[in-house]
Amino acid sequence: MTMFLSFYWASAAEPAVSTQQSVKLENPLGTITQPAGLVGKAINGIIGIMGAVTLIMFVLGGFKWLTSAGNAERIKSGTNTMLWAAVGVVIVLSSYIIVQNWIGGITRGN
């Protein structure tokens, strides 16, 4: 009987946490206030993803090339994979430089 009463009194106690707490949410964009800054942040994220994809393609091409066991077709396939991954990196970085200069021109007002 004493155990039952202790559960009853424990459940009737006031909650330890106040119900009127304010929650402060952080801005996930940081201090970006202009659309050009948001576009720049999105482009940087896309460039990061492209870097990861490029790394995967280089590893895949190298794996094909190293495990070809003298098969000329697999050597060519691995070499082409690495070649086109390098071409893709050059294209992505060139477009990044062009877009950054274009966004810089817009934000400076030139």
Secondary structure, 3 states (H helix, E strand, C coil): CHHHHHHHHHHHCCCCCCCCCCCCCCCCCCCCCCHHHHHHHHHHHHHHHHHHHHHHHHHHHHHHHHCCCCCHHHHHHHHHHHHHHHHHHHHHHHHHHHHHHHHHHHHHCC
